[in-house]
Structure formats: C-alpha cells, structure tokens
Amino acid sequence: MAITTEDSAAIANRPRVYGRAPDSVTFRKLRKRILRQTQDTIARFGLDAPQQDGRPQRWLVCLSGGKDSYTLLAALMDLKWQGALKAELVACNLDQGQPGFPKHILPDYLENLGVDHRIITEDTYSIVTDKVPEGRTYCSLCSRLRRGILYRVAREEACDAIVLGHHRDDALETFMMNLFHGGRLAAMPPKLVNDEGDLFVLRPLLQCAEKGIERFAAAMEFPIIPCNLCGSQDGLQRVAMKRLLDEWEARSPGRREVMFRALQNVRPSHLADGRIWDFLGLEKS
C-alpha cells in the first residue's frame, strides 16, 4: 500500500520513541489500540487527576526492561506528545544485582530518548538468595523489596505515584491465583494508595492484552532484558494460571475479555461476604 503525503507527515512527526517503528498500516492500528485503551484507563479511573493544589501529578514510571514496561513508557510518552496526558514523567530502573544483568541497556536507551530518568543500584539479589530456601522461588520477596525501594525513590523525586506495566492478563492471572490459592476474590486494580497513604500505584495498561503488547514490543524492537536472570521462574503458580487461561482461550476465543469484563461488573449481593453486603439486615419489600 502506498504511503500518502499525510501518512509521511505523521511518520515524520512521531515521538522519538518511535524512531525504529515500522510504517505499516497494521502497526499503526496496533499503536492506536494500545493508546486508546491506555487513555481510556487513565480517564475512566482518574489516574492523572491533578493534585488538590491544581498542579499535575509527577509519575515514577518503573522500567524492568521487559516488553510491558517498554510499552508503558512508549504509550505514556505518546500521550504526552499528543497533549492527552497531564502527568509529568520520570523513568526509573532498579538494578537489583542479578548475575548477568546488562547494566548499560536501559541507561543508553533512556539517554537516546532524552527521557528524565534515574537508575538505582541495590543488591537485593544477595538478600533474596540468602533468605529464600533452596528450591523455592524468589519472586515474592524480590517483589516486596523492589516495591519498597521504588516507593523511596518516588519520594526522593517528589513523585505522586509509581506507575507499573501490568496488563489485562496479569490481572486475570492474579485473580486466578487468589481464587485458587489465596481464598479471596482480588486482582490488580488500576489505581490504589500504598499502605503509608502518600503514593498512588497506577496501572495504565490494565485494559491491554498481553498478545498485543508482545506484537507492539517486537515491532518496536525494544532492547528486551529477560526476567530469568535469577533462574527462579520455573514452576511458578502464575505460569500455571497462564497455561490454564491459554487452554480456555484456545477452546473458547475471547474468554479472557469476558473474564476481564467480570472484574468490572461485581455484584456483592450475589457473593457471600457480609462485610460488603448486609445480609443480616436484608428485608422483604
């Protein structure tokens, strides 16, 4: 398909993050879908609502070097470029000291984009390997340590929120893990306040499907850093939930989308939690 003058102008004016992106119609449709879903999540749940004094929020955008966090940063930069996002952005990567971690990739990438950023080095890997018994996975303790450090950095940077790259499939897998192993109905909300009450935790990609993010990241040729450097990924409960969801999706396409709609359509009166529905006080009309 020939590229029109209008298309050429649009390509030339793309944000710097799209410097290596393809010019195909397929990619432009994928980009628009991710941006639409991200913008809808931000608007629907008030993720970038101004502070009480009227100033815009300042977001610490957390980058792991995986496909999700790269897509998150690209989408937020794109929305900023379009004037559709009020929040100020500060990118942050935490080098946790895993063996073989390529320290240069994210600093070089962010420098080339001209993005305001911080690179933090904290050897949490040694702590985790010392505390977690052999044969157990590191992810839970690693995640808690990482989150605490990111909260600290957000405060140092005068940020109002840490922003994470969790997507729709992450939320569904978390829901399934809580249902099967945790004995509770809970997933990943698009917006919450931390325990200390001073920072938001935001997930703008929560409506985006993982497969779309995978295609977007591949097309953008992001310098992906694998999340298996510590060798702790085999046998995780989350992997089992992903496989289960994949099987359901294969048998009944669209199952994930239906399940995600269910997370937005809760009926407390049809559950059995007396803390959120007054069964004792229920009376006939």
C-alpha angles and dihedrals in degrees: 000000000000118000113236126220088255091052091049091052091049091050092049092051097049118124115269091254087072094056094118098032120123121253096224126129089234092058093046090054091049092049092049092050093051091046092047093051092045094048091047091053091049092049099039095051098032095240095160098036109149120255121260091265090055098251119132119256120259113223129204102212106206116217124193096173092251128123094262098054093044089052090047093054093045092050094048092047089049092051090047090051090051092049091243097117123063099188123099114235132224116175118214134188124188116210102205097186099255112166111264096014107159100230096187101057103078097036090051092046094049093044090053090052093048091232122161102245150155129214114205125195117202122155098225090144092075091049093050095046090049096049103038116077117240112274095026123107121255098212102096097051092037090054094050093050091046093050092051092052092048091052089053093049091047090056092047089052092047089242124162096208146015111228121211133194099230113143138195095281092051089055093050093047090050090049091052093047091052091046097048101031109015102046094228141095105243138126134162117304121213090233135019140153120243121244092262090055096229104097138048122224108213133190110189094171094058094116094047120102117233093231091057090050090049091053092045093050092048092050091048091049093224114190094248120205109204119236094221100079092114092049092230102118103092118104098010118160088233091058089053091051091049091053091048092051090047090054092050091047091051092052095041114021113215094033093126092053091051091049092049090052087054090059087060095046107059120167109196092187089063095053128065107244112121091193092070100030126043101227092159092056095044113124137180117254 
